């Protein structure tokens, strides 16, 4: 990284190595957009804890980068952060998934940082504070030197969580609802996936994607399929799971122990997910927590797949029951089986839900709309 110029710096802080992979493509798109919109007034810089391979999007945008771990967990490493802020004339910091109040923000602001912004993408449901705990959180969230100047939720669900759980003033909270490119999937033709899997041509393919851990609810999905096979004698489907992770071998063993191995394939991490989705018939997202919805659900909808999700409010925000998907009662095996059977048995319903899902992506969940909301929130915050 060359020496900074005379402009103030808007620092974008990455939480992982530069080559962490596909999981951070959305954040990378945010940084590229921030650079395009604010580089006239700011020197936009991305700091990574380490830099191995720079992502193509960041390289092509010619955004300045540096290797520096901006996570402050103890006073001992505060001094180097303050030197960095002074050296690079950092006046605004854009964090992802950091606390909305933190003792380090006091020192950052005293060192010259005027605006601290946090973009919250963390999944799951939080317990709403009450009584004294709510009062204390509200007080802390209103101390200017300790609290962020703005918090951006990855969905409306997260924005509401910032207000009601983190107790931030509503005027500080924004939503930039996650979206995806609306044309990308159509550029990838479907595969002859049934032939590759060795299943009959009339077999209905059910797909799920994500990190292979139990929080994503894949074990619940396997219980659903075991019920369909052994109790309802339903054999005309095959479940495909795309993704790797710490529980992958456990899930494979579970599928074998449930005697549904012939109905399940774990593909691991794949590089052609759009082609796979375009080759499937139904999407199942049994996750135990998201940010209101997940990018995977949007990808299913873009591919025209009817989506089955749970009633967990951190999961089902993008799904309208019987309009662009089906919602089952969270944790209710019988209800999930009934809804899946409904999708398997009704081709017209699958087509109707899938078509409406495609329309919803264009109308509500495009990446362009996400970028527009993000930039508007940043502009308002930086101008104040």
Secondary structure, DSSP 8 states (H G I E B T S, - for coil): -----SS-EEEEE-SS-TT--GGGHHHHHHHHHHHHHHTTTSEEEEEES--SS--HHHHHHT-EEEE------SGGGHHHHHHHHHHTTEEEEEEES--SB-HHHHHHHHTT--EEEEEE---S------HHHHHHHHHHHT-TTTB-SEEEESSHHHHHHHHHTS---GGGEEE----B-SSGGGGS----HHHHHT--TT-EEEEEES--SGGGTHHHHHHHHHHHHHTS---SEEEEEE---TTHHHHHHHHHHTT-GGGEEEEES-S-HHHHHTT-SEEEE--S--SSS-HHHHHHHHTT-EEEEES-TTT-TT--BTTTEEEE-TT-HHHHHHHHHHHHH-HHHHHHHHHHHHHHHHHH-BHHHHHHHHHHHHHHHHH-
